[in-house]
């Protein structure tokens, strides 16, 4: 069962590695990047170095740091990376709200993307809970 969420034990079992490509949270983060780039490509030119850049960097950092954290020798260190990326997911959600309030996106698109990022936030949080000792 653990294998299905991207977990691999090392030979001596003192160290755990996670195959980030098999982690559902990483896969969802990659999908968020795709959605994000579609969205930000429609922004007005005056947002080229503002919200567009901020959202692009934020979305990429979520997936990037999940993969980086998966290489850590202990789950405690991995949890730290996940906690930071959970913060980035909330940051991206805030930026999405700004997009909606500035009328860069429709209500329908806003609600669709809000659901996706909130699902990612929930899954990251649940995965962190699973990694904590005594779970």
HUKASUL-V741494 format. One record per residue. N is the residue number from 1. RES is the residue in one small letter. SS is DSSP state (alpha for helix, beta for strand, coil for the rest). PHI is phi in whole degrees, -180 to 180 (* if undefined). BURIAL is b if it has 9 or more other C-alpha atoms within 8 Angstrom, else e. Layout:
N | RES | SS | PHI | BURIAL
N | RES | SS | PHI | BURIAL
This chain:
1 | x | coil | * | e
2 | x | alpha | -61 | e
3 | x | alpha | -54 | e
4 | x | alpha | -69 | e
5 | x | alpha | -101 | b
6 | x | coil | 95 | b
7 | x | beta | -99 | b
8 | x | beta | -134 | b
9 | x | beta | -91 | b
10 | x | coil | -79 | b
11 | x | coil | -60 | e
12 | x | coil | -89 | e
13 | x | coil | 61 | e
14 | x | coil | -87 | e
15 | x | coil | -131 | b
16 | x | beta | -114 | b
17 | x | beta | -124 | b
18 | x | beta | -116 | b
19 | x | coil | -79 | b
20 | x | alpha | -59 | b
21 | x | alpha | -67 | e
22 | x | alpha | -93 | b
23 | x | coil | -76 | b
24 | x | alpha | -59 | e
25 | x | alpha | -64 | b
26 | x | alpha | -69 | b
27 | x | alpha | -61 | b
28 | x | alpha | -66 | b
29 | x | alpha | -65 | b
30 | x | alpha | -64 | b
31 | x | alpha | -62 | e
32 | x | alpha | -64 | b
33 | x | alpha | -59 | b
34 | x | alpha | -59 | e
35 | x | alpha | -62 | b
36 | x | alpha | -62 | b
37 | x | alpha | -66 | b
38 | x | alpha | -61 | e
39 | x | alpha | -65 | e
40 | x | alpha | -70 | b
41 | x | coil | -69 | e
42 | x | coil | -95 | e
43 | x | coil | -68 | b
44 | x | coil | -62 | e
45 | x | alpha | -57 | e
46 | x | alpha | -68 | e
47 | x | alpha | -97 | b
48 | x | coil | -54 | b
49 | x | coil | -109 | e
50 | x | coil | -112 | e
51 | x | alpha | -60 | b
52 | x | alpha | -58 | b
53 | x | alpha | -64 | b
54 | x | alpha | -60 | b
55 | x | alpha | -69 | b
56 | x | alpha | -62 | b
57 | x | alpha | -64 | e
58 | x | alpha | -64 | b
59 | x | alpha | -64 | b
60 | x | alpha | -66 | b
61 | x | alpha | -67 | b
62 | x | alpha | -62 | b
63 | x | alpha | -66 | b
64 | x | alpha | -61 | e
65 | x | alpha | -79 | b
66 | x | alpha | -64 | b
67 | x | alpha | -67 | b
68 | x | alpha | -63 | b
69 | x | alpha | -63 | b
70 | x | coil | -65 | b
71 | x | coil | -87 | b
72 | x | coil | -70 | b
73 | x | coil | -73 | b
74 | x | coil | -130 | e
75 | x | alpha | -65 | b
76 | x | alpha | -60 | e
77 | x | alpha | -70 | b
78 | x | alpha | -62 | b
79 | x | alpha | -59 | b
80 | x | alpha | -60 | b
81 | x | alpha | -64 | b
82 | x | alpha | -65 | b
83 | x | alpha | -62 | b
84 | x | alpha | -64 | e
85 | x | alpha | -73 | b
86 | x | alpha | -61 | b
87 | x | alpha | -61 | e
88 | x | alpha | -66 | b
89 | x | alpha | -65 | b
90 | x | alpha | -70 | b
91 | x | alpha | -62 | b
92 | x | alpha | -63 | b
93 | x | alpha | -62 | b
94 | x | alpha | -62 | e
95 | x | alpha | -65 | b
96 | x | alpha | -63 | b
97 | x | alpha | -61 | b
98 | x | alpha | -60 | e
99 | x | alpha | -57 | b
100 | x | alpha | -66 | b
101 | x | alpha | -66 | e
102 | x | coil | -88 | e
103 | x | coil | 63 | e
104 | x | coil | -82 | b
105 | x | coil | -138 | e
106 | x | coil | -77 | e
107 | x | alpha | -62 | e
108 | x | alpha | -62 | e
109 | x | alpha | -66 | e
110 | x | alpha | -56 | b
111 | x | alpha | -64 | e
112 | x | alpha | -63 | e
113 | x | alpha | -71 | b
114 | x | alpha | -62 | b
115 | x | alpha | -60 | e
116 | x | alpha | -65 | b
117 | x | alpha | -71 | b
118 | x | alpha | -69 | b
119 | x | alpha | -65 | e
120 | x | alpha | -63 | b
121 | x | alpha | -57 | b
122 | x | alpha | -63 | e
123 | x | alpha | -68 | b
124 | x | alpha | -63 | b
125 | x | alpha | -60 | b
126 | x | alpha | -65 | e
127 | x | alpha | -65 | e
128 | x | alpha | -59 | b
129 | x | alpha | -60 | e
130 | x | alpha | -65 | e
131 | x | alpha | -79 | b
132 | x | coil | -65 | b
133 | x | coil | -58 | e
134 | x | coil | 72 | e
135 | x | coil | -108 | e
